[in-house]
Amino acid sequence: MRAGAGELPAWQLTKSAGHVIVDSLVAHGVTRAYVVPGESFLDVLDGLHDSPIDTVVCRHEGGATYMAEADGKMKQLPGVAMVTRGPGAANAHVGLHTAWQDSTPLVLFVGLIPFAHRDREAFQEFDIKAWFNSGAKRVMVLDHAERASEIVAEAMFAAMSGRPGPVVVGLPEDVIREHVDPAVHPVIPVATGGMTTADAAAITAALLDSTKPLFVTGGNDWSQAAADKLTAWLEKHHLPAAAEWRTQGTVPFDSPSYVGPIGYGRPRPTYDLLEETDLLIFVGTVPGDVITDGFVCRQDWNKKNFLVTIDSSLRGRSGPVSWQIVAKPDVFIRDLVEIELPVKEEWKAWTSRMRKEQKAFAALPPAAPGNGPARMDTLMANLVPTLRHDAMVTFGAGEHTNWAHRYFPTRRYASMLSARNGSMGYSVPSAIAASLETPGRRVITIAGDGEFLMNGQELATAAQYGATPLVVVMDNQEYGTIRTHQERHYPDRVSGTQLKNPDFALMAQAFGGLGIRVEQDHDIPQALTAALKAIDDDNVFALIHLIVEQRVKAY
């Protein structure tokens, strides 16, 4: 049938499902998508062409999903990654596992074989639900093109609701080319919970009854405004707060209420706090494996623990539960700061004691270089005084991260991005995502030599899109954390942990940044000055390849 005079033909009144998916992401506030392209989702890529969403083309699906996961940590909005079927989906799994264990909102779009080819062992065919159901909050497949916008809304909602986490959406390549009504599904509001009258009375009574209370902040579901309000309230009442492993910065590093990190490799004083405190209040997280040192610490059922989390199932929790408040951090803090308490002298003494221990632990080593091989202590002592208030650090997994845990001045929410599932290879991708999200902000990543080569190729992505992190590669020619465990259980039998590395500085130069190799301690200040100048004046990333001795640790 021909269109009447003045009427648009039917095909102009519709859009492809792939384009509707992009429109729906825009409606949800998504500003960036990290992709490794594949022929299976070309129509979505075509939709991105004219959209306001920045399409960041990555070099490996693991790097892409790490970047999207870092986005989710920074924004309270799911990070978005797009990969292709089969091998692409397999490579993306590492970022998905990180988002699952770190409670990070993430939506992973996976291109799939045509609907008509399903269950015929087609090229790169796999069962997306069998692969991902155990490691994602939901796995959805767009089998009906007219549901394209609805499924995006459902995926975004699922990633943010309750305990945040990853959602996987499968996109059959023929279905996303079908034309549908272009209407966009409304954003589905996410419940945030809040304190009831009974909750407020219970936490007030518990605090008034306590002489050694301790707040523990964690998770990725905060806003800066809530972090500021909590800090002011804690300081007003002389109450202490520790940070869950690798989430430092919610209560600032230099706040008189901040008493240090709790997790693997923690300094001994903060480990002891968990047993000594008579009231623990977890906000945004729960006492899980890492905090409790393998479900050992704080297991006495007579201990008093208040858990503030939107996850009513308390997944991952161990030890006693005295009271649960079902709320996201922002709304809990909104209600908490309305509670007025008399300040106890015992609180002042308790907080002051712990704060003194934390300040001593975090005090910088001497900045003057010594003789001999390069040392991370010297680099941190020279780097930290140059950092602005909003500086950010990222890292993956390994003993090299302890220099950041100890010395880096995390003064804002999400100023420390890391993989709390212990995943290696996170450092460079997360630094790129942070630099792209906050251009002009000083972003430092500390990578181990073993970790760096797992996603170091994403420096090509940094160069392509103008990300300017400072990358510090601590090269001790080994998988240091595993060597430490090896020495503990199999002393003097080093096996499978030693590395022979390339010149990482030359690699950085090949990718388009500045690379500096440092072997002697006295060369560190000059190298650091040159690296920061390249970032600020030449707008390129910089990498310092620091050759250090084995078995030297931050603490």
C-alpha positions in Angstrom: 0.0 0.0 0.0 1.3 3.4 -0.9 1.4 6.2 1.6 -1.2 8.9 1.1 -0.3 12.5 0.3 1.6 14.1 3.2 1.9 10.9 5.1 5.2 9.3 6.0 5.8 5.7 4.8 5.5 3.1 7.5 9.2 2.4 7.7 9.9 6.0 8.6 7.6 5.8 11.6 9.7 3.0 13.1 13.2 2.3 14.2 15.3 -0.8 14.3 15.4 -2.5 17.7 19.2 -1.8 17.9 18.6 2.0 17.5 15.8 1.9 20.1 18.2 0.2 22.5 20.6 3.2 22.1 17.7 5.7 22.6 16.8 3.9 25.8 20.3 4.0 27.1 20.3 7.8 26.4 17.0 8.1 28.3 18.6 6.4 31.3 21.5 8.9 31.4 24.2 6.7 29.9 27.0 8.8 28.5 29.6 6.2 27.6 29.7 2.7 26.3 32.9 0.5 26.3 32.8 -1.8 23.3 34.8 -4.4 21.4 32.9 -4.6 18.1 31.4 -7.7 16.6 29.3 -8.4 13.6 26.6 -9.7 15.9 25.5 -6.2 17.1 26.3 -4.0 14.2 22.8 -2.4 14.4 23.5 -1.2 17.9 26.9 0.2 16.8 25.1 2.0 14.0 22.7 3.5 16.5 25.6 4.8 18.6 27.0 6.6 15.5 24.7 9.6 15.8 23.9 9.3 19.6 25.3 11.5 22.4 26.9 8.4 24.0 30.6 8.3 23.7 31.7 4.9 22.1 35.0 3.9 23.6 36.5 1.1 21.5 38.7 -1.2 23.6 41.3 -3.7 22.8 40.0 -6.7 24.8 36.6 -7.6 26.2 38.1 -8.0 29.7 39.4 -4.4 29.5 36.1 -3.1 28.3 34.1 -4.7 31.1 36.6 -3.5 33.7 36.1 0.0 32.4 32.4 -0.3 32.5 32.6 -1.7 36.0 34.7 1.2 37.1 32.1 3.5 35.6 29.4 1.8 37.7 31.5 2.4 40.9 31.8 6.1 40.1 28.2 7.0 39.1 25.4 5.1 40.9 24.4 4.3 37.4 25.3 1.0 35.6 28.4 1.0 33.5 27.7 -0.3 30.0 29.9 -2.7 28.0 29.2 -4.3 24.6 30.9 -7.4 23.3 30.2 -10.1 20.7 29.2 -13.7 21.0 31.2 -16.8 22.0 34.8 -15.8 22.5 33.9 -12.1 23.2 31.5 -13.1 25.9 34.0 -15.5 27.4 36.6 -12.7 27.6 34.1 -10.4 29.3 33.4 -12.7 32.1 36.2 -11.4 34.3 34.6 -8.0 34.6 31.2 -9.5 35.3 32.6 -11.5 38.2 34.2 -8.3 39.5 30.9 -6.5 39.4 29.1 -9.4 41.1 31.5 -9.7 44.1 32.0 -5.9 44.3 28.2 -5.1 44.1 28.7 -2.8 41.1 25.8 -1.9 38.7 26.8 -3.1 35.2 24.9 -4.0 32.1 26.7 -6.2 29.6 25.2 -6.4 26.1 26.3 -9.5 24.2 25.7 -9.9 20.5 24.3 -13.4 19.6 23.8 -15.6 16.6 20.6 -15.1 14.5 17.5 -16.4 16.2 16.9 -18.8 13.3 20.4 -20.4 13.8 19.9 -21.2 17.4 20.6 -24.8 18.6 22.3 -25.7 15.4 26.0 -25.3 16.6 26.2 -22.1 14.6 29.5 -20.2 14.4 30.3 -18.9 17.9 27.1 -20.2 19.4 26.9 -20.6 23.2 24.1 -20.8 25.8 24.2 -17.3 27.3 22.0 -18.3 30.3 24.0 -21.3 31.1 27.2 -19.3 31.0 26.1 -16.3 33.0 23.1 -17.2 35.2 25.3 -18.0 38.3 27.3 -14.8 38.1 24.7 -12.1 37.1 21.6 -10.8 38.7 19.6 -11.4 35.5 20.3 -12.8 32.1 17.8 -11.6 29.4 17.6 -12.3 25.7 15.8 -10.0 23.2 13.8 -12.6 21.3 11.0 -10.1 20.5 12.2 -6.9 18.9 9.2 -4.9 20.1 10.5 -5.4 23.7 13.9 -3.7 23.0 13.3 -0.6 25.1 11.5 -2.5 27.8 14.4 -4.9 28.3 16.9 -2.1 28.5 14.7 -0.5 31.3 14.5 -3.8 33.1 18.2 -4.4 32.8 19.1 -1.0 34.2 16.6 -1.4 37.0 17.8 -4.9 37.9 21.5 -3.7 38.0 20.6 -0.9 40.4 17.9 -2.3 42.6 18.6 -4.1 45.8 22.2 -5.0 46.1 23.7 -3.6 42.9 25.3 -6.0 40.4 25.8 -7.1 36.8 23.0 -7.9 34.3 23.6 -9.5 30.9 21.4 -8.8 27.8 21.7 -11.0 24.8 21.0 -9.4 21.4 20.4 -11.8 18.4 21.8 -10.1 15.4 18.7 -10.5 13.2 16.2 -9.4 15.9 18.0 -6.1 16.6 17.6 -5.2 12.8 13.8 -5.6 12.9 11.8 -2.3 12.9 9.6 -1.5 15.8 7.7 1.4 17.4 10.4 3.8 18.6 8.7 4.7 21.9 11.1 4.5 24.8 10.1 2.7 28.0 10.0 4.9 31.1 12.8 4.6 33.6 11.8 2.2 36.4 12.3 3.9 39.8 14.6 2.1 42.3 13.4 1.7 45.9 15.9 3.1 48.3 14.5 2.1 51.7 15.0 4.1 54.7 15.0 4.1 58.5 11.7 3.4 60.3 10.9 4.8 63.7 11.9 1.5 65.2 15.2 1.5 63.3 16.0 5.0 64.6 15.2 4.1 68.1 17.3 0.9 68.0 20.4 2.5 66.6 20.1 5.5 69.0 19.8 3.1 72.0 22.7 1.0 70.7 24.9 4.0 70.4 24.0 5.4 73.8 24.8 2.0 75.3 28.1 1.8 73.6 31.5 3.0 74.7 33.5 1.8 71.7 31.3 2.1 68.6 32.7 1.8 65.1 31.1 2.6 61.7 32.4 0.7 58.7 31.6 2.2 55.3 31.7 0.2 52.0 30.0 -0.7 48.8 29.5 1.4 45.6 26.1 2.9 46.3 27.0 6.3 47.8 26.8 9.9 46.6 29.3 12.5 47.6 26.6 14.5 49.4 25.9 11.5 51.7 29.6 10.9 52.3 30.0 14.6 53.3 26.9 14.4 55.6 28.1 11.3 57.3 31.6 12.7 57.8 30.3 15.9 59.4 28.0 13.9 61.7 30.7 11.5 62.8 33.1 14.4 63.5 30.5 16.3 65.5 29.9 13.2 67.7 33.6 12.1 67.9 32.7 8.8 66.4 35.1 6.6 64.3 34.7 5.1 60.9 36.8 2.5 59.1 36.7 1.6 55.4 35.9 -1.7 53.9 38.8 -3.2 51.9 39.6 -1.0 48.8 36.8 1.5 49.3 38.7 4.2 51.1 37.6 7.8 50.7 33.9 7.8 51.8 35.1 9.3 55.1 38.1 11.3 54.0 41.7 10.2 54.7 42.4 13.2 56.8 39.2 13.3 58.8 39.6 13.0 62.6 37.0 10.3 62.4 38.8 8.1 59.9 40.7 5.2 61.5 41.9 3.2 58.5 41.0 0.3 56.2 39.8 -3.1 57.1 40.6 -6.1 54.9 43.4 -8.3 53.6 46.8 -7.0 54.5 45.3 -4.5 57.0 47.5 -3.1 59.7 47.2 -4.9 63.0 45.4 -2.2 64.9 42.4 -2.1 62.6 42.2 -5.9 62.7 42.0 -5.8 66.4 39.2 -3.2 66.3 36.7 -5.7 65.1 37.0 -7.7 68.3 37.4 -4.8 70.6 34.5 -2.6 69.5 31.3 -3.1 71.4 29.1 -1.9 68.5 29.7 -2.3 64.7 27.6 -0.4 62.3 28.2 -1.5 58.7 26.8 1.0 56.1 26.6 -0.1 52.5 28.3 -3.4 53.1 28.2 -6.5 55.3 30.9 -8.3 57.4 32.0 -10.9 54.8 34.9 -13.1 54.1 37.6 -10.4 53.6 36.5 -8.2 56.5 36.3 -11.1 58.9 39.6 -12.6 57.8 38.1 -15.8 56.4 34.9 -15.9 58.6 37.1 -16.0 61.7 37.0 -12.5 63.2 33.8 -11.1 64.9 31.9 -14.5 64.9 30.8 -14.4 68.6 27.0 -14.3 68.5 27.0 -12.1 71.6 28.7 -9.3 69.6 26.5 -6.4 68.5 26.4 -5.7 64.8 24.0 -3.4 63.0 23.9 -3.9 59.2 22.6 -1.1 57.0 22.1 -2.5 53.4 19.3 -2.4 50.9 19.9 -6.2 50.4 17.3 -7.8 52.7 18.9 -11.2 52.1 22.2 -10.1 53.6 24.1 -12.1 50.9 27.7 -12.7 51.9 27.2 -11.9 55.6 28.9 -13.8 58.4 28.7 -13.4 62.2 26.0 -12.0 64.4 23.2 -9.7 63.2 21.7 -7.5 66.0 19.6 -5.4 63.7 19.2 -4.8 60.0 18.2 -1.5 58.4 17.0 -2.0 54.8 18.3 1.2 53.2 20.7 2.5 50.6 23.5 4.6 52.2 22.1 7.9 51.0 18.7 7.6 52.6 20.1 6.0 55.8 22.5 9.0 56.2 19.7 11.4 55.5 17.9 10.0 58.5 20.9 9.3 60.7 22.1 13.0 60.7 18.7 13.9 62.3 19.7 11.9 65.4 21.2 14.1 68.1 23.4 12.3 70.7 25.3 13.5 73.7 29.0 13.1 73.1 30.6 10.6 75.5 34.1 11.1 76.8 34.7 7.4 76.1 33.9 8.1 72.4 36.5 10.8 72.3 39.2 8.7 73.8 38.4 5.7 71.6 38.3 7.6 68.4 41.4 9.6 69.3 43.4 6.5 70.1 42.5 4.8 66.8 43.0 8.0 64.8 46.5 8.3 66.3 47.3 4.8 65.2 46.0 5.5 61.7 48.0 8.7 61.3 51.2 6.9 62.4 50.5 4.1 59.9 49.9 6.5 57.0 52.7 8.9 57.8 54.9 9.3 54.7 58.4 7.8 54.7 61.3 10.1 54.0 61.2 11.8 50.6 64.9 12.0 50.2 66.1 9.2 47.9 68.5 6.7 49.3 71.4 4.9 47.6 70.7 1.7 45.7 67.6 0.3 43.8 64.4 2.2 43.4 61.8 2.0 46.2 58.1 2.4 46.2 58.4 4.2 49.6 60.4 7.0 47.9 58.0 7.3 45.0 55.0 7.6 47.3 56.8 10.1 49.5 57.4 12.3 46.5 54.1 11.8 44.7 51.6 12.3 47.6 52.6 16.0 48.3 51.9 16.9 44.7 48.3 15.6 44.7 45.3 17.8 44.6 42.3 17.3 47.0 40.3 15.2 44.4 43.2 12.9 43.4 42.1 9.3 42.6 44.0 6.0 42.7 43.2 2.8 40.9 44.7 -0.7 41.1 44.0 -4.4 40.6 45.4 -7.1 42.9 48.7 -7.8 44.4 51.1 -6.7 47.1 51.9 -3.5 45.2 48.4 -2.2 46.1 49.4 -1.9 49.8 51.4 1.3 49.1 48.1 2.9 48.0 46.2 1.4 51.0 48.8 2.9 53.3 49.7 6.3 51.9 47.3 7.5 49.2 45.2 10.4 50.5 41.6 9.4 49.5 39.6 12.5 50.3 36.4 11.9 48.2 33.9 9.1 47.6 35.2 6.8 44.9 38.7 8.2 45.0 39.9 4.6 45.3 38.8 2.2 42.5 39.9 -1.4 42.7 38.7 -5.0 42.2 37.6 -6.3 45.6 37.3 -9.8 44.1 41.1 -9.8 43.8 41.0 -9.7 40.0 44.3 -8.8 38.3 44.4 -6.6 35.3 42.0 -4.0 36.6 44.5 -1.2 37.2 44.9 0.3 33.7 41.3 -0.1 32.4 39.9 1.5 35.6 42.4 4.4 35.4 41.3 5.0 31.8 37.6 5.0 32.8 38.3 7.4 35.7 40.3 9.8 33.5 37.6 9.9 30.8 34.9 10.4 33.3 36.7 13.2 35.2 39.1 14.9 32.7 41.6 17.1 34.5 41.5 15.1 37.7 44.8 13.5 38.8 44.4 9.8 38.3 47.1 7.5 39.5 47.2 3.7 38.9 49.6 1.4 40.7 50.1 -1.8 38.8 52.3 -4.8 39.5 54.4 -6.2 36.7 52.4 -9.4 36.6 49.1 -7.5 36.6 50.1 -4.9 34.0 50.5 -7.3 31.1 47.0 -8.6 31.6 45.5 -5.4 30.3 48.4 -3.1 29.5 47.3 -3.1 25.9 44.5 -0.7 26.9 47.0 2.1 26.9 46.2 2.2 23.2 42.6 3.1 24.3 44.0 5.8 26.6 46.0 7.3 23.7 43.0 7.1 21.3 40.5 8.9 23.6 42.8 11.2 25.5 42.9 9.6 28.9 45.8 10.8 30.9 46.5 8.7 34.0 49.9 8.3 35.6 50.7 4.6 35.5 53.2 3.3 38.0 54.4 -0.2 37.2 56.1 -1.7 40.3 58.4 -4.4 38.7 59.7 -6.9 41.2 59.9 -9.7 38.6 57.4 -12.0 40.4 53.8 -12.6 41.3 54.5 -11.2 44.8 51.3 -12.1 46.6 51.5 -15.7 45.5 55.2 -15.8 46.4 54.3 -14.7 49.9 51.8 -17.5 50.4 54.3 -19.9 48.9 56.9 -18.9 51.4 54.4 -19.4 54.2 53.3 -22.8 53.2 56.3 -24.1 51.1 59.4 -22.2 52.4 62.4 -22.0 50.2 60.7 -23.8 47.3 60.0 -20.9 44.9 58.0 -22.3 42.0 55.7 -20.8 39.3 55.9 -17.2 40.5 59.0 -15.7 38.8 58.8 -13.4 35.8 61.0 -12.0 33.1 59.6 -8.7 31.9 59.9 -6.4 28.9 60.8 -2.7 29.1 57.4 -1.3 30.1 58.6 2.3 29.5 59.3 1.5 25.8 55.9 -0.1 25.6 54.3 3.1 26.9 56.2 5.2 24.3 55.1 2.8 21.5 51.5 3.3 22.6 51.9 7.1 22.4 52.6 8.2 26.0 55.6 9.0 28.0 57.6 6.1 29.4 60.4 6.4 32.0 62.4 3.5 33.3 63.7 4.0 36.8 66.2 1.6 38.4 67.9 3.8 41.0 66.2 5.5 43.9 67.9 8.8 43.3 66.2 9.1 39.8 62.6 8.9 41.2 62.0 12.7 41.9 63.1 13.7 38.4 61.1 10.9 36.8 58.0 11.9 38.7 58.4 15.5 37.7 58.8 14.6 34.0 55.8 12.3 34.1 53.4 14.8 35.7 54.6 17.5 33.3 53.8 15.3 30.3 50.3 14.7 31.6 49.6 18.4 32.4 51.4 20.1 29.5 51.3 17.5 26.7 48.0 15.8 27.6 49.3 12.3 27.3 49.4 9.4 29.7 52.7 8.7 31.5 54.2 5.5 32.7 57.0 5.1 35.3 58.6 1.6 35.1 60.0 1.2 38.6 62.5 -1.6 39.0 62.4 -2.7 42.6 63.9 -5.4 44.8 61.9 -8.5 45.5 60.3 -9.1 48.9 60.1 -5.4 49.8 56.6 -4.7 51.2 54.6 -1.7 52.2 53.9 -3.2 55.6 
